[in-house]
């Protein structure tokens, strides 16, 4: 019985190490998302932190369009980050899917 507990402990330690590696890898990944045919570009890292936003000058006088394009780009960027996190987590767990998706 104690052997199994020791094995579980080692497995959990390994998973913690992998989780720390994953966090480091996520922080170093960069995603670029464009909307409006490139009029708005959002740059975000794998942790979901916005690094940069580029806005074409033609949008500076059209607040409504700017807001719509910016919201769309941010939402798309967040989806990319979340998909990347899930895929990376699945890799660490060796195919065990904690998210309940196929």
Steps between C-alpha positions, in 0.01 A plus 500: 500500500778742590667432166193626322497820709866558416429446132209745516721753674764471228234531232358814663847652528556432132168661413590808708831531317321466167246764605780741585663434162164558334460837671844606380426384147164678498659826609747480213242428227377795298174516304415766243139555404379741233149623435348727240741380235797597716371838615527381861765261628521362854813328629445278804717251686407146597393612846234727349683826564468762227847605390421742221213646300546655157224716352499632146476880491191481279300373799587787731203705381255205508459408865217250445692297241813513712315363802338219301829394337691520828244290686506241221879482499520468879237225506678309224834536678353371827352198318841422350665519842238274657530241221877506538471450877267206458719336236810549715324362808384196306860440396612508862222269615586249228163511330281506811248772419390693812293739288244236401537565127565239236 
